[in-house]
Amino acid sequence: MKRRLLPQTPVRRTVTALAAAAVVTVGTAGCQVFSPIQTDYPYAPADGIQANLGNVAIRDLVLVVNGSGEAMVSGGVVNESNQAVTVQFTPQQQGGSTSGSGTEVQLQPFEQVDLAQRGLQLSGVTTKAGALLPVSVKSNAAGTTLLDVPVVDSAGYYSTVTPAPAPSS
């Protein structure tokens, strides 16, 4: 016959359960010290970048490539003013000179545009997916700024980003 060292009583089980709960609580309470809550810090939860050019807000700007030398412009642009605005995108080389032809989009006052649905493209882009491409963004309302735009592959949810259809005659 086996004898237990300490008899299992209801009080002993309760004390054991409370001790285990206390150990788990103390052990997990310090997790936030080494891993702060991410929502306490402002960030853009997107693949692309953000920029503000005066009253023009650019959100989630990326270039989608498929190896053909063309890059589709994807992202959103918002005109937050009561004046019409033209925004131009031109790829640049690392030295600052133009490396291909650009594209532009016109926005009416307080208009928001999804660039992927417009089918805007930049030609002469040889940058591979995963890199950053300097792109000159010019607004007639706020001047020019140079942005390092992420280049992504035309796979996954970017597989539907395609050039605008050719105009019919």
Residue pairs with C-beta under 8 A, 6 or more apart in sequence:
6 12
44 50
44 59
44 60
46 59
46 60
47 60
47 62
47 150
47 152
48 59
48 60
48 61
48 62
48 74
48 75
48 149
48 150
49 58
49 60
49 61
49 62
49 147
49 148
49 149
49 150
50 57
50 58
50 59
50 60
50 61
51 57
51 58
51 61
51 137
51 145
51 147
52 58
53 87
53 137
53 139
53 141
53 142
53 143
53 145
54 81
54 139
54 141
54 142
54 143
55 79
55 80
55 81
55 85
55 141
55 142
56 77
56 78
56 79
56 80
56 81
56 85
56 87
56 107
56 139
56 141
56 142
57 77
57 78
57 80
58 75
58 76
58 77
58 87
58 137
58 147
59 75
59 76
59 77
59 78
60 74
60 75
60 76
61 73
61 74
61 75
61 115
61 135
61 147
61 149
62 74
62 75
62 149
62 150
62 151
62 152
62 158
63 71
63 72
63 73
63 74
63 122
63 125
63 127
63 133
63 135
63 149
63 150
63 151
63 152
64 71
64 72
64 73
64 74
64 116
64 151
64 152
64 153
64 154
64 158
64 161
65 71
65 72
65 125
65 127
65 128
65 129
65 151
65 152
65 153
65 154
66 153
66 154
69 100
69 123
69 124
69 125
69 126
70 121
70 122
70 123
70 125
70 163
71 91
71 121
71 122
71 125
71 127
71 133
71 151
72 116
72 119
72 120
72 121
72 154
72 161
72 162
72 163
73 89
73 103
73 115
73 116
73 120
73 121
73 122
74 115
74 116
74 158
74 161
75 115
75 116
76 112
76 113
76 114
76 115
77 87
77 105
77 107
77 112
77 113
77 115
78 107
78 111
78 112
78 113
79 85
79 107
79 108
79 109
79 110
79 111
79 112
80 110
81 109
81 110
81 141
82 109
82 110
83 109
83 141
84 106
84 107
84 108
84 109
85 106
85 107
85 139
85 140
85 141
86 104
86 105
86 106
86 107
86 139
86 140
87 104
87 105
87 106
87 107
87 137
87 138
87 139
88 102
88 103
88 104
88 136
88 137
88 138
88 139
89 102
89 103
89 104
89 120
89 122
89 135
89 136
89 137
90 98
90 100
90 101
90 102
90 122
90 135
90 136
90 138
91 98
91 99
91 100
91 102
91 122
91 124
91 125
91 133
91 134
91 135
91 136
92 98
92 99
92 133
92 134
92 135
92 136
92 146
93 99
93 134
94 134
96 134
96 146
98 136
99 124
99 125
99 126
100 122
100 123
100 124
100 125
101 122
101 123
101 124
102 122
102 136
103 120
103 121
103 122
105 113
105 115
105 118
105 120
107 113
116 160
116 161
118 164
119 162
119 163
119 164
119 165
120 164
121 163
121 164
122 135
125 133
125 151
127 133
127 151
128 151
129 151
129 152
129 153
130 151
130 152
130 153
131 150
131 151
132 148
132 149
132 150
132 151
133 148
133 149
133 151
134 146
134 147
134 148
134 149
135 146
135 147
135 148
135 149
136 144
136 145
136 146
137 144
137 145
137 146
137 147
138 144
152 158
154 161
